[in-house]
Each structure stands twice: as structure tokens, then as C-alpha cells.
Amino acid sequence: MNSFLVHLVVAAEDVEFDPNDVTPTWLGFLITFLIAVAAVALMWDMVRRIRRTRYRGEVREELEAEARAAAADDAVDESES
């Protein structure tokens, strides 16, 4: 097995390297573009979910504040009676 790898390395060193042969072509562009689109879609979804969670928290706080205010008003009304 090792001798086979050595023969491959020696054969690869004998071949002259042409940088024009190593190009990404349209397939490389397509894969890069699809990864970029997927990343943007994931970020868009994450922002939407974070915003929704924040709004739910704000509404919950408002409801709790209204409930406390209503309980305080009921306590004041009972003490006046």
C-alpha cells in the first residue's frame, strides 16, 4: 500500500502543473451561490424568530403589568368600602 502511494506521489511530481486547468467552472459558482442563498435564508428566518420571541415577551410583560394594576385597583376599592 505504501509503495503504491509513493508511486502516485512520484508520478504526480512528474506531471507539469497548469494553473489554467484548475478552475471552478459553472458548477463551483452554482455550489457557492446555493450555499450563500441558504445562509441568507437561515439568517432571515433567525431574525424573524428572534423578533417574534421578543414581541411575545413584551406582550406578556404588558399583560402582567395590567393584571398587577387591576389587582391593585381592586385592593384599593375593597379598602375604601
Distance bins in CASP14 RR format, pairs under 12 A and 6 or more apart:
PFRMAT RR
TARGET T0000
AUTHOR 0000-0000-0000
RMODE 2
METHOD distances of the structure
MODEL  1
1 7 0 0 0 0 0 1 0 0 0 0 0
1 8 0 0 0 0 0 1 0 0 0 0 0
2 8 0 0 0 0 0 1 0 0 0 0 0
2 9 0 0 0 0 0 1 0 0 0 0 0
3 9 0 0 0 0 0 1 0 0 0 0 0
3 10 0 0 0 0 0 1 0 0 0 0 0
4 10 0 0 0 0 0 1 0 0 0 0 0
4 11 0 0 0 0 0 1 0 0 0 0 0
5 11 0 0 0 0 0 1 0 0 0 0 0
5 12 0 0 0 0 0 1 0 0 0 0 0
6 12 0 0 0 0 0 1 0 0 0 0 0
6 13 0 0 0 0 0 1 0 0 0 0 0
7 13 0 0 0 0 0 1 0 0 0 0 0
7 14 0 0 0 0 0 1 0 0 0 0 0
8 14 0 0 0 0 0 1 0 0 0 0 0
8 15 0 0 0 0 0 1 0 0 0 0 0
9 15 0 0 0 0 0 1 0 0 0 0 0
15 21 0 0 0 0 0 1 0 0 0 0 0
22 28 0 0 0 0 0 1 0 0 0 0 0
23 29 0 0 0 0 0 1 0 0 0 0 0
24 30 0 0 0 0 1 0 0 0 0 0 0
24 31 0 0 0 0 1 0 0 0 0 0 0
24 32 1 0 0 1 0 0 0 0 0 0 0
24 33 0 0 0 0 0 1 0 0 0 0 0
25 31 0 0 0 0 0 1 0 0 0 0 0
25 32 0 0 0 0 0 1 0 0 0 0 0
26 32 0 0 0 0 0 1 0 0 0 0 0
26 33 0 0 0 0 0 1 0 0 0 0 0
27 33 0 0 0 0 0 1 0 0 0 0 0
27 34 0 0 0 0 0 1 0 0 0 0 0
28 34 0 0 0 0 1 0 0 0 0 0 0
28 35 0 0 0 0 0 1 0 0 0 0 0
28 36 0 0 0 0 0 1 0 0 0 0 0
29 35 0 0 0 0 0 1 0 0 0 0 0
29 36 0 0 0 0 0 1 0 0 0 0 0
30 36 0 0 0 0 0 1 0 0 0 0 0
30 37 0 0 0 0 0 1 0 0 0 0 0
31 37 0 0 0 0 0 1 0 0 0 0 0
31 38 0 0 0 0 0 1 0 0 0 0 0
32 38 0 0 0 0 0 1 0 0 0 0 0
32 39 0 0 0 0 0 1 0 0 0 0 0
33 39 0 0 0 0 0 1 0 0 0 0 0
33 40 0 0 0 0 0 1 0 0 0 0 0
34 40 0 0 0 0 0 1 0 0 0 0 0
34 41 0 0 0 0 0 1 0 0 0 0 0
35 41 0 0 0 0 0 1 0 0 0 0 0
35 42 0 0 0 0 0 1 0 0 0 0 0
36 42 0 0 0 0 0 1 0 0 0 0 0
36 43 0 0 0 0 0 1 0 0 0 0 0
37 43 0 0 0 0 0 1 0 0 0 0 0
37 44 0 0 0 0 0 1 0 0 0 0 0
38 44 0 0 0 0 0 1 0 0 0 0 0
38 45 0 0 0 0 0 1 0 0 0 0 0
39 45 0 0 0 0 0 1 0 0 0 0 0
39 46 0 0 0 0 0 1 0 0 0 0 0
40 46 0 0 0 0 0 1 0 0 0 0 0
40 47 0 0 0 0 0 1 0 0 0 0 0
41 47 0 0 0 0 0 1 0 0 0 0 0
41 48 0 0 0 0 0 1 0 0 0 0 0
42 48 0 0 0 0 0 1 0 0 0 0 0
42 49 0 0 0 0 0 1 0 0 0 0 0
43 49 0 0 0 0 0 1 0 0 0 0 0
43 50 0 0 0 0 0 1 0 0 0 0 0
44 50 0 0 0 0 0 1 0 0 0 0 0
44 51 0 0 0 0 0 1 0 0 0 0 0
45 51 0 0 0 0 0 1 0 0 0 0 0
45 52 0 0 0 0 0 1 0 0 0 0 0
46 52 0 0 0 0 0 1 0 0 0 0 0
46 53 0 0 0 0 0 1 0 0 0 0 0
47 53 0 0 0 0 0 1 0 0 0 0 0
47 54 0 0 0 0 0 1 0 0 0 0 0
48 54 0 0 0 0 0 1 0 0 0 0 0
48 55 0 0 0 0 0 1 0 0 0 0 0
49 55 0 0 0 0 0 1 0 0 0 0 0
49 56 0 0 0 0 0 1 0 0 0 0 0
50 56 0 0 0 0 0 1 0 0 0 0 0
50 57 0 0 0 0 0 1 0 0 0 0 0
51 57 0 0 0 0 0 1 0 0 0 0 0
51 58 0 0 0 0 0 1 0 0 0 0 0
52 58 0 0 0 0 0 1 0 0 0 0 0
52 59 0 0 0 0 0 1 0 0 0 0 0
53 59 0 0 0 0 0 1 0 0 0 0 0
53 60 0 0 0 0 0 1 0 0 0 0 0
54 60 0 0 0 0 0 1 0 0 0 0 0
54 61 0 0 0 0 0 1 0 0 0 0 0
55 61 0 0 0 0 0 1 0 0 0 0 0
55 62 0 0 0 0 0 1 0 0 0 0 0
56 62 0 0 0 0 0 1 0 0 0 0 0
56 63 0 0 0 0 0 1 0 0 0 0 0
57 63 0 0 0 0 1 0 0 0 0 0 0
57 64 0 0 0 0 1 0 0 0 0 0 0
57 65 0 0 0 0 0 1 0 0 0 0 0
58 64 0 0 0 0 0 1 0 0 0 0 0
58 65 0 0 0 0 0 1 0 0 0 0 0
59 65 0 0 0 0 0 1 0 0 0 0 0
59 66 0 0 0 0 0 1 0 0 0 0 0
60 66 0 0 0 0 0 1 0 0 0 0 0
60 67 0 0 0 0 0 1 0 0 0 0 0
61 67 0 0 0 0 0 1 0 0 0 0 0
61 68 0 0 0 0 0 1 0 0 0 0 0
62 68 0 0 0 0 0 1 0 0 0 0 0
62 69 0 0 0 0 0 1 0 0 0 0 0
63 69 0 0 0 0 0 1 0 0 0 0 0
63 70 0 0 0 0 0 1 0 0 0 0 0
64 70 0 0 0 0 0 1 0 0 0 0 0
64 71 0 0 0 0 0 1 0 0 0 0 0
65 71 0 0 0 0 0 1 0 0 0 0 0
65 72 0 0 0 0 0 1 0 0 0 0 0
66 72 0 0 0 0 0 1 0 0 0 0 0
66 73 0 0 0 0 0 1 0 0 0 0 0
67 73 0 0 0 0 0 1 0 0 0 0 0
67 74 0 0 0 0 0 1 0 0 0 0 0
68 74 0 0 0 0 0 1 0 0 0 0 0
68 75 0 0 0 0 0 1 0 0 0 0 0
69 75 0 0 0 0 0 1 0 0 0 0 0
69 76 0 0 0 0 0 1 0 0 0 0 0
70 76 0 0 0 0 0 1 0 0 0 0 0
70 77 0 0 0 0 0 1 0 0 0 0 0
71 77 0 0 0 0 0 1 0 0 0 0 0
71 78 0 0 0 0 0 1 0 0 0 0 0
72 78 0 0 0 0 0 1 0 0 0 0 0
72 79 0 0 0 0 0 1 0 0 0 0 0
73 79 0 0 0 0 0 1 0 0 0 0 0
73 80 0 0 0 0 0 1 0 0 0 0 0
74 80 0 0 0 0 0 1 0 0 0 0 0
74 81 0 0 0 0 0 1 0 0 0 0 0
75 81 0 0 0 0 0 1 0 0 0 0 0
END
